[in-house]
Amino acid sequence: MKADWLPLADTLLLDTFHADKFGGTGETGDWAKFKRHRDAHPKKTWILSGGLKPDNVAAAVTATGAKYLDVNSGVEQSPGVKDPAKLKALVLALHQATKQGNPAYG
């Protein structure tokens, strides 16, 4: 991310990127980088994206402190079609993380 872009937005979304692909890649993002940006600019709203799915979402929010998430392919049964079971599993994983005293949800 270019530092001169920061004053232009109140909300920023960090996702994985590949120059030869359109849109998200479905690959897990750099959680440490997200956390560094979020910690360095706490007045901004940060949205974590990139490869989030039921089996890694609790770890993602624990590692990053993210309060907002963008999920897509990790909860789809096919491109553009959400899988109700995966969505439920994602919500349950987030709920379990809150019950365990996850500081991101405090």
C-alpha distances in whole Angstrom, upper triangle without the diagonal:
4,6,9,8,9,12,12,12,14,13,10,10,9,11,12,11,14,14,18,18,18,16,16,17,19,18,17,14,13,14,14,10,10,13,12,9,12,15,13,13,16,17,14,15,13,14,14,14,15,19,20,24,27,27,24,23,25,23,20,21,22,20,17,19,17,20,19,18,18,20,22,23,24,27,28,31,30,27,27,30,30,32,34,34,31,30,32,32,28,29,32,30,28,31,32,29,30,34,33,31,28,26,23,26,28
4,5,6,8,11,11,12,15,14,12,13,12,14,15,14,17,16,20,20,20,19,19,21,23,22,21,17,16,18,17,13,14,16,14,11,14,16,14,13,17,17,15,16,15,17,17,18,19,22,24,28,31,31,28,27,28,27,23,24,26,23,20,22,20,22,21,21,21,24,25,27,28,30,31,35,33,31,30,33,33,35,37,38,34,33,36,35,32,33,35,33,31,34,35,32,33,37,36,34,31,29,26,28,30
4,5,6,8,10,11,13,14,12,14,14,16,18,18,20,20,24,24,23,22,22,23,25,24,23,19,17,18,17,14,14,15,13,10,13,14,11,11,14,15,13,15,15,17,18,19,21,24,25,29,32,32,29,27,29,27,24,24,25,23,20,21,20,22,21,22,22,25,27,29,29,32,33,37,36,33,33,35,35,37,38,39,36,34,37,36,32,33,36,34,31,34,35,32,33,36,35,33,30,27,25,28,29
4,6,7,8,10,13,14,13,16,16,18,20,19,22,21,25,25,24,23,23,25,27,26,26,22,21,22,21,17,17,19,16,13,16,17,14,13,16,16,14,17,16,19,20,21,23,27,28,32,34,35,32,30,31,30,27,27,28,26,23,24,22,24,23,24,24,27,28,30,31,34,35,38,37,34,34,36,36,39,40,41,38,36,39,38,35,35,38,36,34,36,38,35,35,39,38,36,33,30,27,30,31
4,6,5,7,10,11,10,12,13,16,18,17,20,19,23,23,21,20,20,23,24,24,23,20,19,20,20,16,15,18,16,13,14,17,14,12,15,15,12,14,14,16,17,19,20,24,25,29,32,33,29,27,29,28,25,24,27,25,21,22,20,21,20,21,20,24,25,27,28,30,32,35,34,31,30,33,32,35,36,38,35,33,36,35,32,32,35,33,31,34,36,33,33,36,36,34,31,29,26,28,29
4,5,6,8,9,8,12,12,16,18,18,21,22,25,25,23,21,21,23,25,24,23,20,19,19,18,15,14,15,14,10,11,13,11,9,12,11,9,11,11,14,16,18,20,24,24,28,30,31,28,26,27,27,23,22,24,22,19,19,18,19,18,19,20,23,25,27,28,30,31,35,34,32,31,33,32,35,36,37,34,32,34,34,30,31,33,32,29,31,33,30,30,34,33,31,28,25,23,25,26
4,6,8,10,11,14,16,19,22,22,25,25,28,28,26,24,24,27,28,28,27,23,22,22,22,19,17,18,17,13,14,16,13,10,13,11,9,12,14,16,19,21,23,27,27,31,33,34,31,29,30,30,26,25,27,25,22,22,20,21,20,22,22,26,28,30,31,33,34,38,37,34,33,35,34,37,38,39,36,34,36,37,33,33,36,34,31,34,36,33,32,36,36,33,30,27,25,26,27
4,7,9,10,13,15,18,21,21,23,23,26,25,24,22,22,25,27,27,26,23,23,23,23,20,18,20,19,15,16,18,16,13,15,13,11,13,14,16,19,20,23,26,27,30,33,34,31,29,30,30,26,25,28,27,23,23,21,21,19,21,21,24,26,28,30,31,32,36,35,32,30,33,32,35,36,38,35,33,35,36,32,32,35,34,31,33,36,33,32,36,36,34,31,29,26,27,28
4,5,7,10,13,16,19,20,23,23,26,25,22,20,20,23,24,25,24,21,21,21,21,18,16,18,17,14,13,16,15,12,13,11,8,9,10,12,16,17,20,24,24,27,29,31,28,25,27,27,23,22,25,24,20,20,17,17,16,17,17,21,23,26,27,28,29,33,32,29,28,30,29,32,33,35,32,29,32,32,28,28,32,30,27,30,32,29,29,33,33,31,28,26,22,24,25
4,7,10,13,17,20,21,25,25,28,26,24,21,21,24,25,25,24,21,21,20,21,18,16,17,17,13,12,15,14,10,11,8,5,6,9,11,15,17,20,23,23,26,28,30,27,24,25,25,22,20,23,22,18,18,15,15,14,16,16,20,23,26,26,27,29,33,32,30,28,30,29,31,32,33,30,28,30,30,27,26,29,28,25,27,30,27,26,30,30,28,25,23,20,21,22
4,7,10,13,17,18,22,23,26,24,21,18,18,21,21,22,20,18,18,17,18,16,13,15,15,12,11,14,14,11,11,9,6,4,6,7,11,13,16,20,19,22,24,26,23,20,22,22,19,17,20,20,16,15,13,12,10,12,13,16,19,22,22,23,25,29,29,26,24,26,25,28,28,30,27,24,27,27,23,23,26,25,22,24,27,24,24,27,28,26,23,21,18,19,20
4,7,10,13,15,18,19,22,20,19,16,15,18,18,18,17,14,15,14,16,13,10,13,13,10,9,13,13,11,11,11,7,6,5,6,9,10,13,17,17,20,23,24,21,19,21,21,17,16,19,18,14,14,12,12,10,11,11,15,17,20,20,22,24,27,27,24,23,25,24,27,27,29,26,23,26,26,22,23,26,24,21,24,26,24,24,27,28,26,23,21,18,19,21
4,6,10,12,16,17,20,18,16,13,11,14,14,15,14,11,12,12,14,12,9,12,14,11,11,14,15,13,14,14,10,8,6,4,6,7,10,13,13,17,20,21,18,16,18,18,14,14,17,16,13,14,11,12,9,9,8,12,14,16,17,18,20,24,23,21,20,22,21,23,24,26,22,20,23,23,19,20,23,22,19,22,24,22,22,26,26,25,22,21,17,19,21
4,7,9,13,15,18,16,15,12,10,12,13,12,11,8,9,9,12,9,7,10,12,10,10,14,14,14,15,16,12,11,8,6,6,6,8,11,12,16,19,20,17,15,17,17,13,14,16,15,12,14,11,13,11,10,9,12,14,16,16,18,20,23,23,21,20,23,21,24,25,26,22,21,24,23,19,21,24,21,20,23,24,22,23,26,26,25,21,21,17,19,22
4,6,10,13,15,13,12,9,7,8,9,9,8,6,8,10,13,11,9,13,14,13,14,17,18,17,18,20,16,14,11,9,7,5,5,9,10,14,17,18,15,14,17,16,13,14,17,15,13,16,13,15,13,10,9,10,11,12,13,16,17,21,20,18,18,20,19,21,23,24,20,19,23,22,18,20,23,21,19,23,24,22,24,27,27,26,23,22,19,21,24
4,7,10,12,10,11,9,6,6,8,6,7,5,8,10,13,11,11,14,16,15,16,19,20,20,21,23,19,18,14,12,10,7,5,8,11,14,18,18,15,15,18,17,14,16,19,17,15,18,16,18,16,13,12,12,13,13,13,17,18,20,20,17,18,21,20,22,24,25,21,21,24,23,20,22,25,22,21,25,26,24,26,29,28,28,24,24,21,24,27
4,7,9,8,9,8,7,7,10,9,10,9,11,14,16,14,14,17,18,17,19,22,22,21,23,25,21,20,17,15,13,11,9,11,14,18,21,22,19,19,22,21,18,20,22,20,18,21,19,21,19,17,14,15,15,14,16,19,19,22,21,18,19,22,22,24,27,27,24,24,27,26,23,26,28,26,25,29,30,28,29,33,32,32,28,28,25,27,30
4,5,5,8,9,8,7,11,10,12,12,13,17,19,17,17,21,21,20,22,25,25,25,27,28,25,24,21,19,17,14,12,13,17,20,23,23,21,22,25,24,21,23,26,23,22,25,23,25,23,20,18,18,17,16,18,21,21,23,21,18,20,23,23,25,28,29,25,26,29,28,25,28,31,28,28,32,33,31,33,36,35,35,31,31,28,31,34
4,6,8,10,11,10,14,14,16,15,17,20,22,19,20,23,23,22,24,27,26,26,29,30,26,25,23,21,20,17,15,17,20,23,27,27,25,25,29,27,24,26,29,26,25,28,25,28,25,23,20,21,19,19,21,24,23,25,23,20,21,25,26,28,31,32,29,29,32,31,29,31,34,32,31,35,36,34,36,39,39,38,35,35,31,34,37
4,7,10,11,10,14,14,17,17,19,22,24,22,22,26,26,25,27,30,30,30,32,33,29,28,25,23,22,19,16,17,21,23,27,27,26,26,30,29,26,28,31,28,27,30,28,30,27,24,21,21,19,18,21,23,22,24,21,18,20,23,25,27,30,31,28,29,32,31,29,32,34,32,32,36,37,35,37,40,40,40,37,37,34,36,39
4,6,8,7,11,12,15,15,18,21,23,21,21,25,26,24,26,29,29,29,30,31,28,26,23,21,19,16,14,15,18,20,24,25,23,24,27,26,23,26,29,27,25,28,25,27,24,21,18,18,16,14,17,20,19,20,18,15,16,20,21,23,27,28,25,25,29,28,26,29,31,29,29,33,34,32,35,38,37,38,34,34,31,33,36
4,7,8,11,13,16,16,19,21,24,22,21,25,26,24,25,29,29,28,29,30,26,24,22,19,18,15,13,15,18,20,24,25,23,23,27,27,24,25,29,27,25,27,24,26,23,20,16,16,14,14,17,19,17,19,17,13,14,18,19,22,25,27,24,24,27,27,25,27,30,29,28,32,33,32,34,37,37,37,34,34,30,32,35
4,7,9,11,14,14,17,19,22,20,18,22,23,21,22,26,26,25,26,27,23,21,18,16,15,11,10,12,15,17,21,22,21,20,24,24,20,22,25,24,22,24,21,22,19,16,13,13,11,11,14,16,15,18,16,12,13,16,17,20,23,24,21,21,24,24,22,24,27,26,25,28,30,29,30,33,34,34,30,31,27,28,32
4,6,8,10,10,14,16,19,17,16,19,21,19,20,24,24,24,25,25,22,20,17,14,12,9,7,9,11,14,17,19,17,17,20,20,17,19,22,21,19,21,18,20,17,14,10,10,9,9,11,14,13,16,15,12,12,15,16,18,21,22,18,18,22,21,19,21,24,22,22,25,27,25,27,30,30,31,27,27,24,26,29
4,5,8,9,13,15,18,17,17,20,22,21,22,25,26,25,27,28,24,22,19,16,14,10,7,8,11,13,17,17,16,16,20,19,17,19,22,20,20,22,20,21,19,15,13,12,10,9,11,14,13,16,14,12,14,16,16,18,21,22,18,19,22,21,19,22,24,22,22,26,27,25,28,31,30,31,27,28,25,27,30
4,7,9,12,14,18,17,16,19,21,21,21,24,26,26,26,28,24,22,19,15,13,9,6,4,8,9,13,14,13,13,17,17,14,17,20,18,18,20,18,20,17,14,11,9,8,6,7,10,11,13,12,11,13,14,14,15,18,18,15,16,19,18,15,19,21,19,19,23,23,22,25,27,27,28,25,26,23,24,28
4,6,10,12,15,15,14,17,19,19,20,23,24,25,25,27,24,22,18,16,12,9,6,4,8,10,14,13,12,13,16,15,13,16,18,16,16,19,17,20,18,14,13,11,11,9,9,13,14,16,16,15,16,18,17,18,21,21,17,18,21,19,17,20,22,19,19,23,23,22,25,27,26,27,24,25,22,24,28
4,7,8,12,12,12,14,16,17,17,20,22,22,23,25,22,20,16,14,10,8,5,4,7,9,12,12,9,10,13,12,9,13,15,13,13,16,14,17,16,13,12,11,12,11,10,14,15,18,18,17,19,20,19,19,21,21,17,17,20,18,15,18,20,17,17,21,21,19,22,24,23,24,20,21,19,21,24
4,6,9,9,8,11,13,13,14,17,18,19,20,22,19,17,14,12,8,7,5,7,8,12,15,15,11,12,14,12,9,12,14,12,11,14,13,16,14,12,12,12,13,13,13,16,18,21,21,19,20,22,21,22,24,23,19,20,22,20,17,20,22,19,18,22,22,20,22,25,24,24,20,20,18,20,23
4,6,5,6,9,10,11,12,14,16,17,18,21,18,17,14,13,10,10,8,10,12,15,17,17,13,13,15,13,10,12,13,10,10,13,13,16,16,14,14,15,17,17,16,19,22,24,25,23,24,26,24,25,27,26,23,23,25,23,20,22,23,20,19,23,23,20,22,25,24,23,20,19,17,20,23
4,5,5,6,9,10,10,12,14,15,16,19,17,16,12,11,8,9,9,11,11,14,16,15,11,11,12,10,7,9,10,7,6,10,9,13,13,12,14,15,17,18,16,19,22,25,26,24,25,26,24,25,26,25,22,21,23,21,18,20,21,18,17,20,20,17,19,22,20,20,16,16,13,17,19
4,5,5,6,9,10,10,12,14,15,18,17,17,13,14,11,13,13,15,15,18,20,18,15,14,15,12,10,11,11,7,7,10,11,15,16,15,17,18,21,21,20,23,26,29,29,28,28,30,28,29,30,29,25,25,27,24,21,23,24,21,19,23,22,19,21,24,21,21,17,16,14,18,20
4,5,5,6,9,10,11,12,14,17,15,15,12,13,11,12,12,15,16,19,21,21,17,16,17,15,12,13,14,10,9,12,12,16,16,15,16,18,20,21,21,23,26,29,29,28,28,30,28,29,31,30,27,26,28,26,23,24,26,23,21,25,25,21,23,26,24,23,20,18,16,20,21
4,5,5,6,9,10,11,12,14,12,12,8,9,7,10,11,14,14,17,19,19,15,14,15,13,10,11,12,9,6,9,9,12,12,12,13,15,18,20,19,21,24,27,28,26,26,27,26,27,28,28,24,23,25,24,20,22,23,21,19,22,22,19,20,24,22,21,17,16,13,17,19
4,5,5,6,8,10,10,13,12,12,9,11,9,12,14,16,15,19,20,20,16,15,15,13,10,10,10,8,5,7,8,11,13,13,16,18,21,22,21,23,26,29,30,29,29,30,28,29,29,29,26,25,26,24,21,22,23,20,18,21,21,18,19,22,20,19,15,13,11,15,16
4,6,5,6,9,10,13,13,13,11,13,12,15,16,19,19,22,24,23,19,18,18,16,14,14,14,11,8,10,11,15,16,17,18,21,24,25,24,26,29,33,33,31,31,33,31,32,33,33,29,28,30,28,25,26,27,24,22,25,25,22,22,25,24,22,18,16,15,18,19
4,5,5,6,8,11,10,11,9,11,11,14,16,19,18,22,24,24,20,19,19,18,15,14,15,13,10,11,11,14,14,15,17,20,22,24,24,26,28,32,32,30,30,32,30,31,32,32,29,28,30,28,25,25,28,25,22,25,26,23,23,27,25,23,20,18,15,18,20
4,5,5,6,9,7,8,6,9,10,13,16,19,18,21,23,23,19,17,18,17,14,12,13,12,8,8,8,11,12,13,16,19,22,24,23,25,28,31,32,30,29,31,29,30,31,31,27,26,27,26,23,23,25,23,20,22,23,20,20,24,23,20,17,15,12,15,16
4,6,5,9,10,11,10,13,13,17,19,21,20,24,25,25,21,19,19,18,15,14,14,12,9,9,10,13,15,16,19,22,25,27,26,28,31,34,35,33,33,34,32,33,33,33,30,29,30,29,25,25,27,24,22,24,24,21,21,24,23,20,17,14,12,16,16
4,6,9,10,12,11,15,15,18,20,23,23,26,28,28,24,22,22,21,18,17,17,15,12,13,14,16,17,19,21,24,27,29,28,30,33,36,37,35,34,36,34,36,36,36,33,31,33,32,28,28,30,28,25,27,28,25,24,28,26,24,21,18,16,19,19
4,6,6,9,9,13,14,18,20,23,23,26,28,28,25,22,23,22,19,17,18,17,13,13,13,14,15,17,19,23,26,28,28,29,32,36,36,34,33,34,33,34,35,35,32,30,32,31,28,27,30,27,24,27,28,25,24,28,27,24,21,18,16,19,19
4,5,8,9,12,14,18,21,23,22,25,27,27,24,21,21,21,18,16,17,16,12,11,11,12,13,16,19,22,25,28,27,29,31,35,36,34,33,34,32,33,33,34,31,29,30,30,26,25,27,25,22,24,26,22,21,25,24,21,19,15,13,15,15
4,7,9,13,16,19,22,25,24,27,28,29,26,23,23,23,21,18,20,19,16,14,13,13,14,17,19,23,26,29,29,30,32,36,36,34,33,34,32,34,34,35,32,30,31,31,27,26,29,27,24,26,27,24,23,26,26,24,21,18,16,17,17
4,6,10,13,16,19,22,21,24,26,27,24,21,22,22,19,17,19,18,14,13,12,12,12,14,16,20,23,26,26,27,29,33,33,31,29,31,29,31,31,33,30,27,29,29,25,25,27,26,22,25,27,24,23,26,26,24,21,18,16,17,18
4,7,10,13,17,20,18,21,23,24,22,18,19,20,17,14,17,17,13,12,9,9,8,11,13,17,19,23,22,23,26,29,30,28,26,28,26,28,28,29,26,23,25,25,22,21,24,23,19,21,24,21,20,24,24,22,19,17,14,15,16
4,7,10,13,16,15,18,20,21,18,16,17,17,13,12,14,14,10,10,7,8,7,9,10,14,17,20,19,21,23,27,27,25,24,26,24,26,26,27,24,22,24,23,19,20,22,20,17,20,22,19,19,23,23,21,18,16,13,14,16
4,6,10,13,12,15,17,19,16,13,15,15,12,11,14,14,10,10,7,7,5,5,7,10,13,16,16,17,19,23,24,22,20,22,20,22,22,23,20,18,20,20,16,17,20,18,15,18,20,18,18,22,22,21,17,17,13,14,17
4,7,10,9,12,14,16,12,10,12,12,8,8,12,11,8,9,6,8,6,5,6,9,12,14,13,15,18,21,22,20,19,21,19,20,21,22,18,17,19,18,14,16,18,16,14,17,19,16,17,21,21,20,16,16,12,14,17
4,7,7,10,13,15,12,10,13,13,10,11,14,13,11,13,10,11,9,6,5,6,9,11,10,13,15,18,18,17,16,18,16,18,19,20,16,15,18,17,14,16,18,16,15,18,20,18,19,23,23,22,19,19,16,17,21
4,6,9,13,13,11,10,14,13,10,12,15,14,13,15,13,15,12,9,8,7,8,9,9,12,14,17,17,15,16,17,16,18,20,20,16,16,19,17,14,17,19,17,16,20,21,19,21,24,24,24,21,21,18,20,23
4,6,10,10,9,9,13,12,10,13,15,14,14,16,14,16,14,11,9,8,8,7,6,10,11,14,15,14,15,16,15,15,17,17,13,14,17,15,12,15,17,15,15,19,19,18,21,23,23,24,20,22,19,20,24
4,7,8,6,6,9,10,8,10,13,13,12,14,12,13,12,8,8,6,8,8,6,8,11,14,15,15,15,16,14,14,15,15,11,11,14,12,9,12,14,11,11,15,16,15,17,20,20,20,17,19,16,17,21
4,6,6,6,9,10,10,12,14,15,15,16,14,15,14,11,10,7,8,8,4,6,9,12,14,15,15,15,12,11,13,12,8,9,11,9,6,10,11,9,11,14,14,14,17,19,19,20,18,20,17,18,22
4,6,6,8,10,10,12,14,15,16,17,15,16,15,12,13,10,11,11,7,8,11,13,16,17,17,16,13,11,12,10,7,8,9,6,4,8,8,6,8,11,11,12,14,16,16,18,16,19,17,17,21
4,6,8,8,10,12,13,14,16,17,16,18,17,14,15,13,14,13,9,11,14,15,18,19,20,19,16,15,15,13,10,11,12,8,8,11,10,8,10,13,12,12,15,17,16,18,16,19,17,18,21
4,6,5,6,9,10,11,12,14,13,15,15,12,13,12,14,13,10,12,15,17,19,20,21,20,17,17,17,15,12,13,14,11,9,12,12,9,10,13,12,11,14,16,15,17,14,16,15,16,19
4,5,5,6,9,10,11,11,10,11,11,9,11,9,12,13,10,11,15,17,20,20,20,19,16,16,16,15,12,11,12,10,7,9,10,7,7,11,11,9,12,14,14,15,12,14,12,13,16
4,5,5,6,9,10,10,10,11,12,11,14,13,16,17,13,14,18,21,23,23,23,23,20,19,18,17,14,14,14,11,9,10,10,6,6,9,8,6,9,11,10,11,9,11,10,11,14
4,6,5,6,8,10,11,13,14,13,15,14,17,18,14,16,20,22,24,25,25,25,22,21,21,20,17,17,17,14,12,13,13,10,9,12,11,9,12,14,12,13,10,12,11,13,15
4,5,5,6,8,8,10,11,10,12,12,15,16,13,15,19,21,23,23,23,23,20,20,21,20,16,16,17,15,12,14,14,11,10,14,13,10,13,16,14,15,11,12,10,12,15
4,5,5,5,5,7,9,9,12,13,16,18,15,17,20,23,25,25,24,24,21,22,21,21,18,16,17,15,12,13,14,11,9,12,12,9,10,13,12,12,8,9,6,9,12
4,6,6,8,10,12,12,16,16,20,21,18,20,23,26,28,28,28,28,25,24,24,23,20,19,19,17,14,15,15,12,10,13,12,8,10,13,11,10,6,7,6,9,11
4,6,8,11,13,13,16,17,20,21,18,20,24,27,28,28,28,28,26,26,26,25,22,21,22,19,17,18,18,15,13,16,15,12,14,16,14,14,10,10,9,12,14
4,5,9,11,11,14,15,19,20,18,20,23,27,28,27,27,28,25,25,26,25,22,21,22,20,17,18,19,16,14,17,17,13,14,18,16,15,11,10,8,11,13
4,6,9,11,14,16,20,22,20,21,24,28,29,28,28,28,25,26,26,25,22,21,22,20,17,17,18,15,13,15,15,12,12,15,14,12,9,7,4,8,10
4,6,7,10,13,16,19,17,18,22,25,26,25,24,25,22,23,23,23,20,18,20,19,15,15,17,15,12,14,16,12,13,16,16,14,11,10,6,9,11
4,7,10,13,17,19,18,18,22,25,27,26,24,25,22,23,22,23,20,17,18,18,15,14,16,14,11,13,15,12,12,15,16,14,11,10,7,7,10
4,7,10,13,17,16,16,19,23,24,22,21,21,19,20,20,21,18,16,17,17,14,13,16,15,12,14,16,14,14,18,18,17,14,14,10,10,13
4,6,10,13,12,12,15,19,20,19,17,18,16,17,17,18,15,13,15,15,11,12,15,13,11,14,16,14,15,18,19,19,15,16,12,13,16
4,7,10,10,11,13,17,17,15,14,15,13,15,16,17,14,12,15,15,12,13,16,15,13,16,19,17,18,21,22,22,19,19,16,16,20
4,7,6,7,9,13,14,13,12,12,10,12,13,14,11,9,13,13,9,11,14,13,13,16,18,17,18,21,22,23,20,21,17,18,21
4,5,6,7,10,10,9,8,9,8,10,12,14,11,10,14,14,11,14,17,16,16,19,21,20,22,24,25,26,23,24,21,21,25
4,5,5,8,8,7,8,9,8,10,13,13,10,11,14,14,12,15,18,17,17,20,22,21,23,26,26,28,25,26,23,24,28
4,6,9,10,10,11,11,9,9,12,11,8,9,12,11,9,13,15,13,14,17,18,18,20,23,23,25,22,24,21,21,25
4,7,9,10,10,9,6,6,8,8,5,6,9,9,8,11,13,13,14,16,18,18,20,22,23,25,22,24,22,22,25
4,5,6,7,5,4,5,8,10,7,8,12,12,11,14,16,16,17,20,21,22,24,26,27,29,26,28,25,25,29
4,7,8,6,6,5,9,9,8,10,13,13,14,16,18,18,20,22,23,24,26,28,29,31,29,31,28,28,32
4,6,5,7,8,12,13,12,13,16,17,17,19,21,21,23,25,26,27,29,31,32,34,31,33,30,30,34
4,6,8,10,14,16,14,15,18,18,18,20,23,22,23,26,27,28,30,32,33,34,31,33,30,30,34
4,6,10,13,15,14,13,17,18,17,19,22,22,22,25,27,27,29,31,32,33,31,32,29,29,33
4,7,9,12,11,11,14,16,16,17,20,21,21,23,25,26,27,30,31,32,30,32,29,29,32
4,6,9,8,7,11,12,12,14,16,17,18,20,22,22,24,26,27,29,27,29,26,25,29
4,5,5,6,9,10,11,13,14,15,17,18,20,21,23,25,26,28,26,29,26,25,29
4,5,5,6,9,10,11,12,14,15,16,18,20,21,23,24,26,25,28,25,24,27
4,5,5,6,9,10,10,12,14,15,16,18,20,21,23,25,24,27,24,23,27
4,5,5,6,9,10,10,12,14,15,16,19,20,21,23,22,24,22,21,25
4,5,5,6,9,10,11,12,14,15,17,19,20,22,20,23,20,19,23
4,5,5,6,9,10,10,12,14,15,16,18,21,19,22,20,19,22
4,5,5,6,9,10,10,12,14,15,17,19,18,21,19,18,21
4,5,5,6,9,10,11,13,14,16,17,16,18,16,15,19
4,5,5,6,9,10,11,12,14,16,15,17,15,14,17
4,5,5,6,9,10,11,12,15,14,17,16,14,17
4,5,5,6,9,10,11,13,12,15,14,13,16
4,5,5,6,9,10,11,10,12,11,9,13
4,5,5,6,9,10,10,13,12,10,13
4,5,5,6,9,9,13,13,11,14
4,5,5,7,6,9,9,8,11
4,5,5,5,8,8,6,8
4,5,7,11,12,9,11
4,6,9,11,10,11
4,6,9,8,7
4,5,6,7
4,5,5
4,6
4
